[in-house]
Amino acid sequence: MTNIPNTIDLAEIQRRTQQLGEEDAKGKDTQIKFHLQVFEGAYHNVLTNEKNKHGQGVDDATMLSQIYFKARAANSAWDAKSANNRKLISTARLEIRAGGCQDWGSGEPLNTVHRLMSIWQNLRKAPVNQGKLEDTVNVLHRYLRAQLKRKDLFDTAELRQICFKRTKDPKTLERFWEDTAETFRKLKLGTLASSTLHDDHALVIDMQEQIKSRIDALRIEAEQAAQEAADEALEDKVE
């Protein structure tokens, strides 16, 4: 998706970041290009996560995020502590960390990232995948986080899986009561809602006990149902 030579300097990365921000302001989809630019800049050993590299509190990720933000929103003031900009800086640091890692051999993980982007583009062409794919930026970051935890590289099947949105399993009744029990536990300890809610009233303790009884009953019912299903399957097999 980007054409980066074998050698590139910081000034060129800054120039391209500025251009991407300006293109984004015109309505073009450049966000993934910005993140890939940062990733590949780290791969070429131009970008690092060295602190205070460009002044107090300003590393490469912060500097480039600021350039991109200002070019994209010229009339807005840059605030490194705003939620959106903190996320932008954080993901840029992730890209730098992964791009600069040499644990997976020559050309990696750059080659695998290019494969991942190609796989996503091909999947998007299929009408059957409409609405099922993650945004490319999310796909990139999901892959980088996962790859940093592994010694081996992702294969094609795994890369394809990363491209799709995660599907949540429907919450079971048992899971509902387990979550509710956890809420009451935190309420009693005073750790609920960032430690702003605390209630150790006898009612809370009583609710915990009743919920525990309900969970135990549901587990017994599930075990009985599983045993009955196993017995029926065995009977059908004998017949």
NORQUIBEL-V116388 format. One record per backbone hydrogen bond with DSSP energy under -0.5 kcal/mol. CO is the residue of the C=O (numbers start at 1). NH is the residue of the N-H. E is the energy in kcal/mol with one decimal. If there is no record, write none. Layout:
BEGIN
co	nh	e
CO	NH	E
CO	NH	E
END
This chain:
BEGIN
co	nh	e
2	4	-0.7
9	13	-1.8
10	14	-2.6
11	15	-2.3
12	16	-2.4
13	17	-2.3
14	18	-2.4
15	19	-2.1
16	20	-2.5
17	21	-2.2
18	22	-1.9
19	23	-2.3
20	24	-2.3
21	25	-1.7
22	26	-0.8
23	26	-0.6
23	28	-2.1
24	27	-1.8
28	30	-1.3
30	34	-2.3
31	35	-2.1
32	36	-2.4
33	37	-2.2
34	38	-2.1
35	39	-2.3
36	40	-2.9
37	41	-2.0
38	42	-1.8
39	43	-1.9
40	44	-1.9
41	46	-2.5
41	47	-1.1
42	45	-1.9
48	60	-0.6
50	53	-0.9
52	55	-1.1
55	54	-0.5
55	58	-2.3
57	59	-0.6
58	54	-3.0
59	63	-2.6
60	64	-2.7
61	65	-2.0
62	66	-2.1
63	67	-1.9
64	68	-2.6
65	69	-2.6
66	70	-2.7
67	71	-2.0
68	72	-1.8
69	73	-2.9
73	76	-2.0
79	82	-1.6
82	86	-2.8
83	87	-2.0
84	88	-2.1
85	89	-2.6
86	90	-2.5
87	91	-2.6
88	92	-1.8
89	93	-2.2
90	94	-1.8
91	95	-2.3
92	96	-2.2
93	97	-2.6
94	98	-2.5
95	99	-2.9
96	100	-2.0
98	101	-1.0
102	105	-1.0
105	108	-1.8
107	111	-2.8
109	113	-2.3
110	114	-2.2
111	115	-2.1
112	116	-2.6
113	117	-2.4
114	118	-2.0
115	119	-2.6
116	120	-2.4
117	121	-2.2
118	122	-2.3
119	123	-2.5
120	124	-2.1
121	125	-0.9
122	125	-0.5
122	126	-0.5
123	126	-1.1
125	127	-0.5
126	129	-1.8
127	130	-1.7
129	132	-2.3
129	133	-0.8
132	165	-3.0
135	139	-2.4
136	140	-2.6
137	141	-2.3
138	142	-2.6
139	143	-2.3
140	144	-2.6
141	145	-2.3
142	146	-1.8
143	147	-3.2
144	148	-2.0
146	149	-1.1
147	150	-1.7
155	159	-2.2
156	160	-2.3
157	161	-1.9
158	162	-1.8
159	163	-1.0
160	163	-0.6
160	164	-0.6
161	164	-1.1
163	134	-3.1
166	168	-0.5
172	176	-2.2
173	177	-2.0
174	178	-2.1
175	179	-2.5
176	180	-2.2
177	181	-2.6
178	182	-2.0
179	183	-1.8
180	184	-2.1
181	185	-2.2
182	186	-2.3
183	187	-2.1
184	188	-2.3
185	189	-1.9
186	190	-1.7
186	191	-2.1
186	192	-0.9
187	199	-2.4
191	195	-0.6
192	196	-1.5
192	197	-1.7
193	196	-0.8
197	192	-0.9
201	204	-0.9
201	205	-1.5
202	206	-2.6
203	207	-2.5
204	208	-2.1
205	209	-2.0
206	210	-2.4
207	211	-2.6
208	212	-2.2
209	213	-2.0
210	214	-2.1
211	215	-2.5
212	216	-2.5
213	217	-2.2
214	218	-2.3
215	219	-2.2
216	220	-2.0
217	221	-2.3
218	222	-2.3
219	223	-2.4
220	224	-2.4
221	225	-2.5
222	226	-2.3
223	227	-2.3
224	228	-2.5
225	229	-2.2
226	230	-2.2
227	231	-2.5
228	232	-2.5
229	233	-2.2
230	234	-2.1
231	235	-2.4
232	236	-2.6
233	237	-1.8
234	238	-2.2
235	239	-2.4
END
